[in-house]
Amino acid sequence: MPVGYLITVAIVAIGTLCALAPAPWEHPLGRPSYFFGLAFNELPFAAFFWMLLLPTALAFAEGDIDSAGAWAIVGLAVVTVPGLAVITHRAWGERGRIERAMAEGLGDGWRAAIDPDLAEGLRRRLPWARILILPIVRRRWDVRRVANLAYGDAGRRNRLDVYHHRSRPEGAPVLIHMHGGHYSGGHKNSQSLPLLYRLAGRGWVTISANYRLKPHVRHPDHMIDLKKTIAWAREHAHVYGADPSTLFVAGSSAGGHMASIAALTPNDPAFQPGFEDADTSVTGAIVLNGFLGSYWDQGPESSPLGHARPDAPPLFIAHGDLDPLVPVSDIRKVAEQLRRASSNAVVYAELRGGHHAFDLYHSLRFEAVVDAIEAFSAWARSRERTPRP
């Protein structure tokens, strides 16, 4: 029996099963199910070509398929293919589902409200070369990363990276992204890199920051670090070509929790000890697979809903309906309550078959989300340019 071929096919079969039906995080198999399922859910093409088709072809070419056991492995590979097809079909439909969510949150005809100069270049075509061949390669030749700049006095946990176009255009908008990790792990230069590099390649200045973690600190210390990052961008981002008067915050998982609260607490002195005069207001917020509840044993003031307000900036939320860490039912409720409280737009895009941390790769799903984020930010920036009563 070809053992190497068996191991490869078994990994794909298990990963496909975990992608289609992930176990809840609290289940004994929750963690392995999550890690197995995540990559296969976002990279079905790579799984098919590199881990099923090519190994099967090699096994036949080398004469390894010469026993009942070997043919059983081929059978397992064959029955795994429809599962990968279902995963691909789900991801393929995200663009249409997100477009409908945008229309629901921003109103019919929202694209017509985008300034022509901002609408120019908004992408509608998928980058198939990246999706099929280079899904895990995030860097771009036209973007420069300036790493490990200090924004606070907490050592490496108060460091940030700046991404900007090598031509360094003037007047660039800013996006700050905070990583996830359950507030106890994670680091910058890990999540949402396809988003950070895409926007930087389009002339933005994007920033990814570390922040202090549990158990050394608790809420609101993480939030204070994000507010310090916003203040740093307002003071220093012009060096890299930015106009920090237009600034969006974004985050993944725990970072989404931080981004949402930051958007709802502009210039709140409770989150700005020692820099109360800094402008920490934002143009809009983006939450990806975010946690939007209360911070452990703390009260509602540690949740986004505890700071909901009529004058909240526009908010974009994207969440997978198969997220095993943060139940989608919770996010639906929070999104609806934020929408009721705000006079501004709240876009809630529910991703069919999406897991937690879907923002790691150049996948069909995340490329559709990134396109929507770019369009959402263009819409929000257009509103800032338009005089209103």
N, C-alpha and C positions, 0 to 999 in steps of 0.2 A: 504493500500500500504506500503511495507517495505521501509521506508524512508532511512535508513542507506544503504541498498543495492542499492537504486537509486542513492544516492550521490556517492558511490564508482564507480559504472558503468559509471555514467556521467563524472566523473573526467577522467577515462581511455579513454572514447570516445572523449572527448575534447582534451586531451593530444595527442591521436593518430592522430586526425585531424591536430593539430598544428605541429606535427612531419612530417606528409606527405606534408603539404602545409603551411609552416610558413608565417605569415604576415611580410612584410618589417618593419624594426625597426621604421621607421618614421611614419608608419600607426598608427592611434589611438589605435588599438589592438596589435601593434607590441610587446610591452613589455610583456603583459600577454601571448601572443602567444609564445614568445621566452621561457619564464620560464616554461610554460606548456609543450611545445614540446621537450625541451632539454632532460629531464629525460626519457621520454617515447621513444625518438629516440635512446637512448643509452641503455636502460634497458627494452626491450620488453619482455624478459623472466619473469622478476620480475613482470611486469604489468600483464602478462597473468596468472601466477600461483597465485600470492598473491592478485590481485585486480579484477580478473574475475573468474577464475576457482574455487578457494576456497570459495569466497563469494556466488557464484551461488550454489555450492554444499551445503553450510550451509543454504541458503534460502530454498532450496528444503527439506533438512533434518528437518528443523524446521516448515515446513508447511506454509511458508510465500507466496508461489506461488499459491495463491488461488483466484486471481481476474484478470480481463482483464488488469488492470494497472500493476500488478506484471508480467504478461506474456509479456507485452510491454517492461519492463525492461530487461527480459531475451532476447527478440528479439534484443534490443540495444546491449547487451553483445555479442550476436552471430554475428551481423554485424560488430562489432569492431574487431573481431578476424582476418578477412582477412587483415585489415589495419596493425595490428601488424605483420602479416606474411610478408607483403610487406616490412616493416621496417627491419625485420630480414633478408630477402633475400638480401636487399641492403647491409647490414653490412657484411653478409656472403661473398659477392663478393669482399670486399675490399682487401683481401690478394692478389688475382690475379691482381687486378688493380694496387696495389702498386708495385708488382713485375715487371709489365710491365713498370711502371714509373721509377723504379730503372734501368732497362735495357736501357731505353731511355736516362737517365741522366748519367749513369756510363759506358755504353757500354755493348754489349753482352759478356757474359762470365765473368762479373764482380765478381761473387763469386769465380771464380778460382784465381783471383788476391789477395784474402785475405790470409794472412799468416795462415798456418795450426794451429798454437797455438791460434790465435785469432778466427779462424773459429770454433774451437772445442767448442761445447756447444751452438752455435747460435740456438735459439729455432725455431722449425717448428711446434710444437704441441701446441694447445690451452689449457690454464689452465681452463678447464671447471668447476671445483669446484668453482673457484673464480667468473667466469662469471655468473654461475647459482645461486650460493648460497651466495657468499660474494662480490657482485660487488662494494659495497660502502666501504668495509674495505680495506684500503690501506697499513696498517703497516705490517711488517714482523718481526718474532721473531729473525732472524739472523742479523737484521740491527739496529744499534744504532743511535738515533738522538741526536745531541748536539745542543741545542737551544739557540737563542738570543745572539750570539757572535757579538760584536761591530766591524764594519769595518770603521766607520766614526764618526763624531761628531754631527749627526742630530738626536740623541735620538733613539726611537724605529723604525724610518724610515730608520736608518742605522744599522739594525740588520740582521743577517743571521743565517740560520740553516745548520749544516753539517750532512750528512748521510754517515755512513761508516759501512762496515761489522764488526761484533764483533771480528772476528779473526784478523782484521787490517792487511791485506796483504800489502807487500811493493810494491812500484812502480805502484800504481794504477793511471789510468787516472782520470781526473776531468771533471765534467759537472756542469756548473752554469746555473740555471734556474731563469728567471724573470717573475713574475706574470703579469696578465692583469688587466684591470679595467678602461680603458679609460683614463689612467694617472691621474685619480682623486679618485681611490679607489682600493680595493684589498689588499691582504697581502700574505706573504710567507706561506708555509704550507697549501696551498689551491688547487693549480692547478698542473696538471701533476704529482701528487704524485705516481700513478702507475709506471711512468717512473723513478722517482727518487729512489723509493724503489727497483725496478727491477735491475737497474744498480748497486746500492749499494750492493744488494744481490749477484751480479756477481763480486764483488771486486772493483768497482769504488768508488771514493769519490764524492758525489754529494752535491751541495750547492743550497739553495733557499734563495733569499734575498728580503728584503723590499727595497724601494727607496722612495725618497721624491716625493710628489704629488702636482698636481694643487689644489687650486690656489696659493699655497705658492711659488711654483717654476714653471719654464717653461723649455722647451728645450733650452740649452743642459744639464740642471742640472740633469735630470733623467739619461742621458747618463754618466755623470761624476760619478754618484753613481755606475753604472755598471762597469765602468773602475776601480773604487776603489775596487769593489768586486773582479775583476780579479787580481788586484795588491795584495789584501789581500791573495787570494788563492796561488799566486806565492810565497808569503813570509811565509804562515802559514800552508798550506794544508799538508805539509810533516808530520806534527805532527799526522795526522790521517791516515798515510800510503800512501799518494799520491806522485806521480811524476808529479808536475804541469807543466812540460815541454810539456805534452800532455793535452790540455785543450779545451773543447768545450763549446760554449755558446748556450743557448736555451731560448725560451720565448713563452708565450701564449698571443695572441692578442697584446696589447700595448707592452708587454714583447718581442714579436716577432719582433716588430719594433726596439726595443732597441738592441736585439741580432744581427739582420741583419746589423745595422749601426756599432755596435762594431766590427763585423767581417771584415768590410770594411774600418775601420779606425785604423789599428794597430799603437800604439805608437804616435797617433796624439796629439800634445801638446794642441790643442784647447779643447780636452776632458779630459786633465790631468793636470789641474792647481795645482801646488804645488807638483806634483809627476810625472813630465815629464820624469824622467829617468826610470820609472817602465815599465816592459815589458807587454804590453796588447795585444800582438798578440795571435791569437787562431788557433787551428787545424782545426776547422770547426764550422758551425752554423746550428741550427735547429729552424725552425719557424713553430709554430702550430697555426692555425686559426689567423694568424697575420695580423695586419694593416701595409701596406707597402707604404703608401703615405706620403705626407708632413705633418708636424706638424702644424695643424690649419692654422693660417695666415702667417706662415713662409715659406720661399722659398724652392727650391729643395734641398738645402744643408741640410735640416732637414729630407730628405727622403733617403732610401737606394740607389735609382737611382742617387742621387746627389753625391754619393761616389763610384759608380761602378768603378771597376778597373780590369785590366787584371790579376793581381796576387792575386785576391780574393781567400780565402780558400774555400774548398768544402761547398756547401749549400744544405740543405734538407728543402723543404717547403711542408707542408701538409695542405690542405684547403678543406672545405666542399662545395659542389656545391649548397647547400641550406642555406648557411650562411646568416642570415638576417641582420647582422651588417656590414660585410665587403663583398661587392659583389664579387663573384668568378671571374667575367669578369675582374675586376681590378687586381686581383692577377695573373691571367693568363698572362696579358700583362707585369706586372713587372717581373715575372719569366722568360719570354722569353727575355726581355731586359737585365736582369742580365746574362742570359746564353750567349747572344751575346757579352757582354762586357768582360766576364771572360774566361780565358784560362783553368780554372778549372771546375769541375763538378757542375752542378746545377740540383738537382732532384726536380721535381714538381709532387707531388702525389695529384690528385684531388679525393676527397672522395664522392662517390655517395650517396646522401641523408644526408651527414654530415652537422651538424649545427655548430654554434659558440660554443666554450668551450666543444668540444667533448672529451677533455682530462681529464675529471673529474673522470671517473669510469673505472673499469675493464670490459670493454665492448668488444664485438666482434670487433668493429671498432678500438678502441684505442689499444687493444692488438696487432692487426695487424700492427698498426703504430709503436708501441714500438719495435716489432720484427724488423721492417725495420730500425728504428733508430739505434738499436744495430748493425745490419749488415752494415749500412752506416758508422758508426763510426769505425767498424773493417776495412772496406775498406780504409777509410781515414788514419787510423793509419798504415796500411800496406804500403801505399804510402810513408809515412814518413820514414819507415824502409828501403825502396828500394832506393839505390843510383840512381840518375837520372843525365843525362848530364846537 
